Amino acid sequence: MGAGRPHGDDEALSGSELTRRAKAGVFIVSTRGLVILLLGFAGNVVVARLLSPHDFGVVAIGMSFVLFAGLVSDGGLGAGLIRRAEPPSSEELGALSALQLGATLAMTALAAALAVPLGRIAAVTAVMVASMPFVALQFPGRILLERSLRYRRLVAVEMSQVLCYQAWAITTVAAGFGVWGLATATVIRALTGAVVMAFVCPAGLVRPLPAFRLIRPLVGFGLRFQAVNATWLLRDQILNVCVAALGGVAQLGLWALAKRLMEVPYLILQSLWRVSFPTMSRLALDEPRATRLVQQAVEVTSVGMGLVLTALAGSAPGLVPGLFGSQWRDATAVVPGACLGLAVSGAVSVATQGYLYALGDAQAVLRATLLQAVTWFTVTLPLIAPLGVASVGLGWCAAAIVEALVLGRATVRRIPVRLLRPLLAPILVGAGSAALGWQVSARGGGTLWSGLAGGGCSAVLFTAGMTVADRRLVRQTYGFVASSVRAALSPTRREKAG
């Protein structure tokens, strides 16, 4: 590695080592997501008993500004360095760090200035925004670790942040600091991440270097990449407002709960999305290997996610009221459409989105995202009044199909993959299995136990049906899961030493 290059061995990965790290990353990131979800849930239960709904609303406002600040400061430039074949130099990483640090410091100063005349909510927001410069310091390390698929080290950073956040938040809120405990916990989380990153990243914390010219070539791709994230964020906010305006606040509450329930399958998809981008960036120019990986990704994801989504849909009539109370029963109406939509778009997007990003075609992903959002609103809004919250699930399903079609079309123009055929059996078998499980769950009284019975019935029927329909896909999926676990639990000496 030449002068100016950060330390690390990410550019010397063999094909087998790349495959091993990618498989390990899927298991590691999925497990990390589940642990963080459980820790967050437990922390919220404790803190919610000590704070009022108004306090949580104040923190939610502050978090919205934090998300916006992160969106603006990142600019998608980090993604441009991850996908690039040439490794980033220390100077480029320093220039990126300087840009992001400068942007977040400016936002922090602006928030602090506005806090004085605008009062308590603005002051809490200013404290939370003050966490962003510490987040900016982590970006160079995250780029290097993502490029080398070192997800153990990334998870060490993220888990340290979550543990310190929860410990600080619970302690300070219990001590009587109220909402300020949650606000300052946001700063502690970011500071912890910066400190841990300095230890786990081979390059440490990169010193900022004001030199925008070094990263100017990344701006075009970065803006399109970040526009996708901005569209997702804007879509969710507008959808919430529309559901509340047209269906009432109660319908918005039902949708919010159903969305939380769908976070479970999302954890799996997010781990696959996250790993697919840096992996595909290594293979995008090797068309035969890229074709095989995209094909395998859609096949494995369609079966694996089919099992999870089928079980979730079958259990919903009992699981939702059993866990959250009978007043939330109507939230189950969202689940069938949402599960069917994820079964279609999840498998296709995991297989294609990282590949398109790796080629630099963020425009195709952005087009799919925009059409998905438009379709979701077009289907949902006219149906809210007659169908209630079920309309959101139907809109999700229609939007997912549109997204899958656009992403699939952009991919098959480049490589000869079959995206439709691997979906047919899992979707048909899954729909039938979920319907039978739904009946078991509903007719069992809509209790938690009937929900577990319905979900188990759906899972067994799906597994049996897929074994009959396509035994090869089932064996391939099982083999991938097993090898992911083995790779995650048995790191090579080289990764240990690095």
N, C-alpha and C positions, 0 to 999 in steps of 0.2 A: 504494500500500500504506500502510495507516494506521500511526499511532504504535504502537510496541511490536511491529511486525512485523519478522521477520528479513529481511535483504537477499536478493534473488533474484528471478528472473523466472518461477518455476515456475507462478504462477497466471495467466500471460498467454499460455500456449501455444495456438497455433492448432491446428485439427484436423490439418493436414498436418505441422506440426512435432511434434505428439504422436506421430503415426504414424512419422515418421522416427526420432525418438529411441527409440521402442519397438523398431523393427526393428534399429537400431544396437545397442541394449542386448542383444538376443539374441546377436548375433555377438560383441560385446565380452565379455560374461559367459561365454559358452561357451569362447572362446579363453583367457580368464583362468583358467577352471577347468582346462583342459588343461595350461597352463603350470605352474600350482601343483601339479597332480598329478605332473608330470614332475620338478619341482624337489624335491618331497617325497620321491619315490622315490629320486632320486639322493642326497639328503641322508641318507636312511635307510640306503642301502647303505654310505656312508662311515662313519656313526656306528655301525652294527651291527658293523662290524669292530673297533671299539674298546671296545665295551661288552658286557656279558653279558646273557643273556635275563632274569636277575633284575633288572638295572638297568632294562630296558625295562618290566618288570612294575611296578616302583616308579613310573615315570613314567606308566604307564597308570592306576594308582590315582589319582595326582594329577590327571590329566586328567579323570577321572570327576567329581571334586569341582569342577573348574573348570567343566565343562559344567553341573553342578547349580547352581552359583553364578550362572552366566549366565542360566539358566532362571528362577531365583527373582528376580534383580534386575531383569530386563527386564519380566516380568509381562505382556507383550503390549501395554503401554501405547503403545509406539512405533508398533505396527501401527494402533492406534486413531487416532493423529495422521496417519498416512499415508493412511488411507482417507477421512478426513473431508474434506468439500468446502471448509470454511473453513480457510484456512492457519493453522498454529500461530503464536501470538504468542511473542515473546521471553520473556515471563513464563512461559508454559506450558512452553516448552522448558527454562527454568531450573528450574522446579518438578520436571520429570521428571528432569533431571540431578541435582538435589539428592537426590531419592528414591533413584535408582540408586547414586549415589556413597555415600550414607549406608549403604545395604544392603550394598554390596560392602566398604566399610571395616569394618563390623561383622563380616562373615564373615572378613575378613583378620585382625582382632584375635582372633576366636575360634580360627581355625586356628593362629595364632602361640601362643596360650595352651596349646592342646592339644599343640603340637609338643614342648614341654619334657618332659612326663612320658611321652609315647608313643613317642619315639625317631625314628630316621632316616626311616622312611616318612612319618610325620606331618610331619617338618620339611621334607622335599621337597615335600609337598603344600601346606604353608603358604607356601612360596616361590612356588609356581605360582598359588595363590589370590591372592597379593599382586598379580598382574597385573590382576585384575578392576576395581579403581578406574580404571585407565588405559583399560580397555575402556569403562567407564561414561561417561567424558568424551567418547567418540566418538559416543554415541547421538544427540544432537541434530543433529549434522552429517549422520549417516547418514539421519535422517528427512528432512531438507531435500533431500539429494541424491537419495534414492529418490523423493520426491514430484515432483521436476523431471526424473526419469529421466536424471540426469547420471552415467551409468555409467562414463565415462572417469575421472572424478575418484574414484569409489568404487574402481575397479580400481587406480588409482594408490596409494591407501591400502593396499589389500590386498596388492599386489605388493611394496610397500616393506616391509610387515610380514614377508612370507615370506622375502625376500632377507636382511633383517637377522637374522631367526630362524636361518636356515640358516648364515649366516656366523658368528654368535656361537656356535651350538651346535657346529659342526665345529671352530672354533678352540679353544674352551675344553675340549671333550672331548679333542682331540688334545694339548692342553697338560697333560692329566692331572687335570682337575677331575671327570671321570667324570659321574655322573648329575646333579651340580650344574650342569654345563654346560647340560644340557637344561632343567633347572628354571628357571635364570636366563634362558635364551633365551626362555621364555614371557613373562617380564616385559619383556624387551627388545622383543619383538614388539608387545606392547600399548602400550608407551611410544612406539615408532616410529609406530604407528597414530594415537595422539593428536596427536603433533607434526605429522605430515603432514596430518591432518584440519584442523588449525588453519590451514594454508596453502591447502588446496584448497576448503574450504567458504566460501561468501560470508559467513556469520555468524561464522566462526572458531570458537573454543571458547566455548561459552555458559557464562556464569557461573551457578553453582548458586543457586537461590532457593527456600528452604524455604517452600512454599505448596501443600500437598497438595490443598487445596480446588479449585485450578485444574484438576487432572487427575483428580479424583474421578469425573467423568462417564465417563471412559474405562475404568474398572475392570471393568465388566461384560463388555464386548467383549474386553478384554485378557485376562481370566482364561480365557474360552472359547478364545480364540486360542492362548494358551500351553498350555492343556490338550491341544490337538492335538499340539504339540511334545513335551510330557511323555509322551503316549501312545506316540509313535514311539520315544522314548528307552527307556521302560519295556518296550515290546514287544521291542525288540532284545535287551535284557539278559536278559529272561525266556526268550526263544527260545534264546539261547546256553546258558543254564543247563540248559534242558530237553533240548537236543540232546546236551550232554555227559553228563547224568544217564542218559538213556534209550539213547543210541547209543554213548557213550564219547567220550573226548577226541579220538580220531582222527577221528571223524565231525564234531566241532566244528571241527577244523582244516580239513577239506575244505570245510565250509560257509563258514568265514572266507575261504578262498581264492576260492571261487566268488563270494562277495559282493564281494571286491575286483575281480574281473573285471567284475562288473555295474556298477562305478562309472563305466565309460566311457559307456554310454548314460545313466546318471544325470546326468552332467555336462550333457548337452543338456537333459534334462528340468528340472534345477534352474535353468538359465538361463531357460527359458521360464516356470517357476513364479515366479521372482523378478521378472521383468519384467511378468508378467500382472497382478499385484496392483495396483501403482500405476497401470498403464495403465487397468485396469478401474475403478479408483476415480474416474477422470476421466469415465468414460462410463456408469457404472451407471444414472444417472437418465435417460440418453438411450436409451430402449428400442430404437429402430431400429438405432442404431449399435452398441449393445451386442450385439444379436442377430446382426448381421453379423460382428462380431469373434469372438464365441463360435463361430459356425458355421465361420468360416475357420480358427480355431485348431484345432478338432478335425479338420478336413480335412487341413490342412498337417501337423499333428503325426502323424496316422495314417500318412501316406505317408513322411515323413522318418524317423520312428522305426522304421517298418516296415523300411525299407532297412537301418538300422544294426543292428537286432535280428536281422533275417534273416541278415545277414552274420556276426554274432557267433555265432549258434546253429549255422550251417553250418560254421564254422571250429573249433568247440570240441573235437572229438575229436583234432585235431592240435595246435591252439594251446596247450591246457593242458599236455599232457605235453611238447610241444616247447619251451615257455618255462620251465616249472617243474620238469620231470622226470617220469619215468614213475610215481613214487610218488603223484603228484597226479592220475592219470588219472580216478579215480572222481569227482572234483569236477565233471566234465563232466555228470554226471547231473542236476545242479541247473539247468543252463543252459536246456534247452528250456522247462520250466515257468515259469522266471523270465522268459524273453524273451516268452513268450506273455502272461503276466500284465502285464508292462510295456506291451506293445503295446495292451492293452485299457485299463488304468487310466491309463497315461501320457497318452494322447490326451484322454481324458475329463477327467482332473483338471486338465490344463493349461488346457483350455477353460472349466471350470466353477468351479474352486476360487477363483481370483482374483475372479471375478464374485460368488460368494457372499460372500466376505470383504468385497468392496467394498460390498455391500448391508448389511453388518453381521450376516449370518447365519452366524456362526462355529459356531452350534449344529449346523447341517446338516453342516458339515465334520467337526466332532467326532464326530457320530453315525456318519458314514461311516468315520472312522478307528477308532472303537471296534469296530464290526462287522467291519471288515477284520482287526483284531488277533484277535478271537474266532474268526473263520473260519480264519485261518492256524493257530492252535493246534489247533482242532478237527480239521482235516484232517491236520496234520503229526504230532502226537504219537502217534496210534494206528498210524501207518505207519512210524515210525522203525525199529522192530525188524525188520519184514520187508523193507523197501525201502531202509533206510539213508538217506543224505543226499539221495537223490532225492525223499524225502517232503517236504523243505523247499521244493523247487521246485514240487511239486504244491500244497502249501499256499499258496505265494505266488500261484500262478495263480488258485486258488479265491478267495483273499482279494481279489485285484485285481478280479475280476469283481463281487464284492459291493460293493466300494468304488465302482466305476464306476456300478453300478445306483443306489446311494443318492445319489451326487452328481448323476447325470443326472436322477433323478426330482425332486430339489429344484430343479434349474434349469429343466426344462421346465414346471414349475408357474408360472414367472414370465415366461419368454419362449418364443416358438415356434421352437425349434431342433430339428434332427434330429441325434441323436448316434449312433444305431445304424447307420444306412445308410452313413455314410462309413467305418465300421470294417470292414464285411463284406469288401470286396474286398482291402484290405491284409492282413487277417488270413488269409483263405483263400489268397491268392497267396503270402504270406509263409510260411505253414506248409508248403505244398508245396515252395517254393524252399529253405527251410531243411532239409527232409528229404532232398532230393537232394544238397545241399551236404554234409550230415552223412555221407552214404554215400561221397561222393568223399573227404572228409577221413579217414574211418575206414579205407576200403579202400586208401588210399594209404600206410598204415603207421603212421598216428597221429603223424607228424612235423610239425615246424613248417611245412615246405614244403607238406605235404598239407593242413594246416590253412588256409594262405593260399589254396591252390587251392580248397578247399571253400567258404571264405568268399567268394572272388571269384565262384565259380560261383553261389552263392546270390544275391549282389548283382545279377549280370547277369540271372538268371532272374526275380528280383523286379521289376527295372526293365522288362524286356520284358513280363512278365505284367501289370503295372499299366498299361503303355502300351496294351495291348490292352483291358484291362478298363475303364479310365477315364482316357482321355488328358487330360481336363480337370484332374483332380486332380494328375497328374504335372506338367503345365505350371504350375499354380498353385503347387505346392510349389517347383519350380525358380525361379519368379519371386520368391517370397518370400525364398528363400536368396540369390539374386543381389542383390535390393534391400537385404537386411540387410547384405551385405558392402559394397555401395556407400555405404550410409548411415554405416557404421562408419568407412570410409576417407575419407569426404568430409564432414566436419562443416561446418555452415553458419557464416557469419560471426558470427551472433548467439551461437551456443554458444561460439565461440572467445572472443568479447568478454566473455561472462558469466563 
